[in-house]
Amino acid sequence: MLASWYDEQGPATAVLRVGELPDPEPGPGEVRVRVTVSGVNPGDTKKRRGWLGSSMPYPRVIPHSDAAGVVDAVGDGVDARRVGQRVWVYGAQSYRPFGTAAQYTVVPEDLAVPLPDHLGDELGASLGIPGITAHRTVFSDGPVDGRTVLVHGVLGGVGSLAAQLARWGGATVLATVRRGDDLDRVDPAVVSHAVALDSADPAAAIRTYAPEGVDRIIEVALSDNADLDTAVAATDAVIAAYATRADRTEIPFWPLLFNNVTLRLLGSDDFPAEARRQAARDLTAAAAVGALTVDVGDRYPLENIAKAHDRVDAGGRGRVLVTIPQ
């Protein structure tokens, strides 16, 4: 099969290779997926770079955890009727050496989720890490029907899906963007009110729309927003943080304590298995009824995977995808 891999960590152009590797074969309880589209996440490029001092977990790594494709072979114990089924894949390179940047990937069968026929491969390849992380931020502390949810970074990959899932779950969704110029990019069908963080008093603006405070806060930059979050959190609120800018993040401990706020930290590779399965079910259900869309940015052929990684490292708008030759 044609695949991309790296045998050492470093810059994308220096370590990523593209060439032929043996076709993988599914073992017991596994399926093999012929990949059409592979999704690139910041976590994939961080692993490749050795972020935070991480080392090579395996002698060779085929990157990426997310994908869409078609099941073309099954291992023992898997229903043979799955062959030919369109699927979206998550967790392919989570504690496993070989991910989805290849013509074939092999995963445990529950990591290959049936993809309804009316949904495209690009959406399917965008539901894995960002979608499951978003689901966990919104629902890890129970239903949100009738609650007010504040989503920071609503134009980002996780933030956008979190807002859509919260709305799908019956919440009133508030959101923030970095700059006032970004406000017109926020979908009013999902977000009731959006506030720019560069405005004079974003906390006061949020309190205008949620006088009693917000029940859930979806946080992409805890080190930046800790004071703001404290100012707008309702009693017994939850701050669900999946990222921060400072490794040692300071929080206003006593105000949060007196307000009985829960701080939940979320790392996608280590979500409980049942939580991931429930997220996959809900993501598929929401997407099937048109409640989820993804802003797809740049698409790169597999031969240009290094450019895709550089694009993710540089940031920017939209989901980055790698198309796999068939």
Buried (B, 14 or more C-beta within 10 A) or exposed (E): BBBBBBEEBEEBEEBBEBEEBEEBEBEEBBBBBBBBBBBBBBBBBBBBBEEEEEEBEEEEBBBBBBBBBBBBBBBEEBEEEBBEBBBBBBBBBBEBEBBBBBBBBBBBBBBBBBBBEEBBBBBBBBBBBBBBBBBBBBBBBEEBEEBBBBBBBBBBBBBBBBBBBBBBBEBBBBBBBBEEEBBEEBBEEBBBBBBBBEBEEBBEBBBEBBEEBBBBBBBBBBBBBBEBBBBBBBEEBBBBBBBBEEEEBEBEEEBBEEBEBBBBEBEBEEBEEEBBBBBBEBBBEBBBEEBBBBEBBBBBEBEBBBBBBBBBBEEEEBBBBBBBEE
